[in-house]
Amino acid sequence: MTDRAAFDKDTTTDEVLQGIDLTGKTVVITGGTSGLGQESARVMAGKGAKVVITGRNMDKARAVADEIDGDVTVEELELGSFDSIKSFAQRLLANHPKIDILINNAGVMACPYAETSDGFELQFGSNHLGHFLMTQLLMPALGEGSRVVSLSSAAHQFAPVMFDDIGFKSTDYDKWAAYGQSKTANSLFAIGLNKRLQSKGSEAFSVHPGVIETELARHMTEEDMEMFAAGIESGAIPVKTVPQGAATQVYAATAPELAGKGGAYLADVQIAPMEEGTEDFSKVRPYAVDEEAAERLWIVSEEMISQSGKS
Ligand SMILES: NC(=O)c1ccc[n+]([C@@H]2O[C@H](COP(=O)([O-])OP(=O)(O)OC[C@H]3O[C@@H](n4cnc5c(N)ncnc54)[C@H](OP(=O)(O)O)[C@@H]3O)[C@@H](O)[C@H]2O)c1
């Protein structure tokens, strides 16, 4: 028997799902074409779930789905385009009236300044705002027992949501602050969403998966790589394998013991302790789980979507 209370940073996806049957469940994973999304799809399909992964490059997405044993289908989604999100949501709702698990996993990290098709800074625009709009559109399919999991990160410690200048209009662009802001937004979104899901009997969580070598590093410079390598060598940055990294999101999506704990931020396959000013990757800073900031973000995000004329 698995000792679920002993789950920790070394726990893997397969261990998290031991004894859990996902037959008949519909799981939707954004950004399922590599890294943590791909691993989540593999392990959940292996437990009988019908899994939908989203991709931008459909050849890549189909190749990933074909490699996985089980019921995995693909849908096109570009989170940096409200048109793409709306068309994805329409197709998904037509084929899947109930979504049991939605993992908002897709993300981009520390890219040079760029904007979404709708004119928002790319990291906030795709990591947060794209998922915000998409989840709102998918609300009709969320019902009793559904869970929504947002991939945040310990990088939330790099920056809160900078409400005065979210889009870096009057501040010099800093790719790490922009990533940090988007990951704080992912955590705050889970809190705002959880509140709005209560009447449906659904819950929302956010997670830091750990530090895992994936394609997420695609925009890192040599200097960034050196900094990370030094952190890893000194032990300051603990590294996980992909199955260990994806374990926390799969846990948040399925663990029966998390029922009623919606809104929580998890790390290392458990609810993370909160600590002011922490630099410990297994903990969360208060500003990333602040209910007032979560409400403010919700309102600002709704305004951004409606100002784009694409709501
Ligand atoms: N790896 C880590 O150490 C780490 C740590 C903390 C948090 N996270 C978070 O974990 C999540 C998964 O990361 P990963 O490490 O698995 O990264 P990854 O291997 O780069 O996978 C990211 C996925 O997101 C997709 N994606 C990126 N931008 C998108 C957009 N605009 N629209 C639609 N899809 C998009 C990618 O699609 P393409 O294949 O088309 O590029 C890919 O499928 C991210 O949200 C990341 O912030 C990761």
The ligand as a Gaussian input file, in Angstrom:
#p B3LYP/6-31G(d) Opt

LIG

0 1
 N       10.476000      22.825000     -15.957000
 C       10.549000      23.509000     -14.843000
 O       11.600000      23.522000     -14.170000
 C        9.391000      24.293000     -14.334000
 C        9.495000      24.922000     -13.079000
 C        8.420000      25.660000     -12.598000
 C        7.270000      25.767000     -13.353000
 N        7.194000      25.173000     -14.561000
 C        5.947000      25.355000     -15.344000
 O        5.505000      24.102000     -15.817000
 C        4.788000      24.259000     -17.040000
 C        5.258000      23.211000     -18.038000
 O        6.612000      23.476000     -18.319000
 P        7.628000      22.430000     -18.956000
 O        8.837000      22.477000     -18.106000
 O        6.954000      21.156000     -19.238000
 O        7.972000      23.220000     -20.306000
 P        8.024000      22.782000     -21.836000
 O        8.655000      21.451000     -21.979000
 O        8.607000      23.947000     -22.558000
 O        6.473000      22.652000     -22.210000
 C        5.688000      23.792000     -22.333000
 C        4.473000      23.489000     -23.169000
 O        3.724000      24.693000     -23.282000
 C        3.420000      24.916000     -24.659000
 N        3.279000      26.345000     -24.909000
 C        4.179000      27.327000     -24.681000
 N        3.681000      28.515000     -25.051000
 C        2.431000      28.280000     -25.524000
 C        1.420000      29.102000     -26.091000
 N        1.587000      30.427000     -26.267000
 N        0.274000      28.515000     -26.497000
 C        0.095000      27.191000     -26.374000
 N        1.012000      26.353000     -25.873000
 C        2.174000      26.903000     -25.459000
 C        4.573000      24.296000     -25.403000
 O        4.175000      24.060000     -26.733000
 P        5.212000      23.935000     -27.957000
 O        5.654000      22.494000     -27.947000
 O        4.387000      24.285000     -29.141000
 O        6.307000      24.910000     -27.709000
 C        4.789000      23.033000     -24.589000
 O        3.850000      22.051000     -24.952000
 C        5.000000      25.711000     -17.476000
 O        3.838000      26.458000     -17.173000
 C        6.152000      26.180000     -16.598000
 O        6.099000      27.570000     -16.332000
 C        8.208000      24.428000     -15.065000

